[in-house]
């Protein structure tokens, strides 16, 4: 599975960005997908996850109410709509997947995810 993120950039606080993650190499119909982020000097942290059907999502408390995760199964693509961005959202954003085979709540630990993209930089200035 190959994952390629896009949509990052430099914005002002309060602006919005939409990240995309396109998968290739395998149909991800039974894979759970997630977005993680890593700020300089910090550990990689979970931001949002979505089940293979799209019916179950979860979010980190820090992004809940501002970020929305979605996926287009037909296009093997996942999205992260980020609104009301804050300087503390500045990080490299990674998409990742793991085989779940079910519709349970997405896991939050990076070690549970099997495949990773290269990341896309998001910079939010005040």
C-alpha positions in Angstrom: 0.0 0.0 0.0 1.3 3.4 -0.9 -0.1 6.5 0.7 0.4 10.1 -0.6 -0.7 13.1 1.3 -1.4 16.5 -0.2 -3.1 19.8 0.7 -0.7 21.1 3.3 0.5 24.7 3.3 1.1 27.9 5.3 -2.0 29.7 6.6 -3.1 32.2 9.2 -4.8 31.4 12.4 -8.5 30.9 11.8 -8.1 29.7 8.2 -9.0 26.3 6.8 -7.1 23.6 4.9 -8.2 20.3 3.4 -5.7 17.5 3.4 -6.0 14.5 1.1 -4.5 11.0 1.3 -4.6 8.9 -1.8 -3.9 5.2 -1.5 -2.7 2.9 -4.2 -1.5 -0.7 -4.5 -4.5 -2.2 -2.8 -8.2 -1.5 -2.3 -8.7 -0.2 1.2 -12.2 -1.4 1.7 -11.5 -3.2 4.9 -8.8 -0.9 6.2 -9.1 1.7 9.0 -7.5 5.0 8.1 -6.1 7.7 10.3 -4.4 11.1 10.4 -1.5 11.7 12.8 0.6 14.7 13.3 4.0 15.5 14.6 5.3 18.9 15.7 9.0 19.7 16.0 10.4 18.1 19.1 7.2 16.2 19.9 6.0 12.7 19.5 3.7 11.7 16.7 0.1 12.0 17.9 -3.3 10.8 16.8 -5.6 13.4 15.2 -8.5 11.6 13.7 -9.5 8.1 12.5 -12.2 6.6 10.3 -13.4 3.0 10.0 -13.3 1.2 6.7 -17.0 1.9 6.1 -16.8 5.5 7.2 -19.4 4.8 9.8 -17.2 5.3 12.8 -14.9 8.2 13.5 -13.0 9.5 16.4 -10.9 12.5 17.1 -8.3 13.8 19.5 -9.8 16.2 22.0 -7.5 19.0 20.6 -9.1 18.9 17.2 -12.7 17.8 18.0 -15.2 20.2 16.6 -12.7 21.8 14.2 -11.5 18.9 12.1 -13.6 16.5 10.1 -12.3 13.2 8.7 -14.0 11.5 5.7 -13.2 9.0 3.0 -14.2 8.2 -0.5 -14.0 4.5 -0.8 -14.5 4.5 -4.5 -11.5 6.7 -5.0 -9.4 5.1 -2.2 -9.0 8.5 -0.8 -9.3 10.0 2.7 -9.7 13.7 3.7 -9.1 15.9 6.7 -11.0 19.1 6.7 -9.3 21.5 9.1 -11.2 24.6 10.2 -10.4 27.3 12.7 -6.7 26.4 12.6 -4.5 27.4 15.5 -0.7 27.9 15.7 -0.6 24.8 17.8 -1.9 22.8 14.8 1.5 23.4 13.1 3.0 20.0 12.4 3.7 17.4 9.7 0.5 15.5 9.0 0.6 11.9 8.1 -2.0 9.5 6.9 -1.8 5.8 7.9 -3.9 2.7 7.6 -4.2 -0.8 9.1 -6.2 -3.8 8.2 -9.2 -3.9 10.5 -11.7 -6.2 8.8 -14.5 -4.6 10.8 -16.1 -1.4 11.7 -14.8 -0.9 15.2 -13.5 2.4 16.6 -10.3 3.5 15.0 -7.2 2.9 17.1 -5.2 5.8 18.3 -1.7 4.4 18.7 0.8 4.9 15.9 2.1 1.4 16.5 -1.3 -0.1 15.4 -1.0 1.4 11.9 0.8 -0.7 9.3 1.3 1.7 6.3 2.3 5.4 6.4 2.5 8.3 4.0 5.5 10.7 3.8 3.6 13.5 5.4 2.6 17.0 4.4 3.6 20.2 6.3 0.9 22.4 7.9 2.1 25.7 9.3 -0.3 28.1 11.1 0.9 31.5 12.0 -0.7 33.9 14.5 
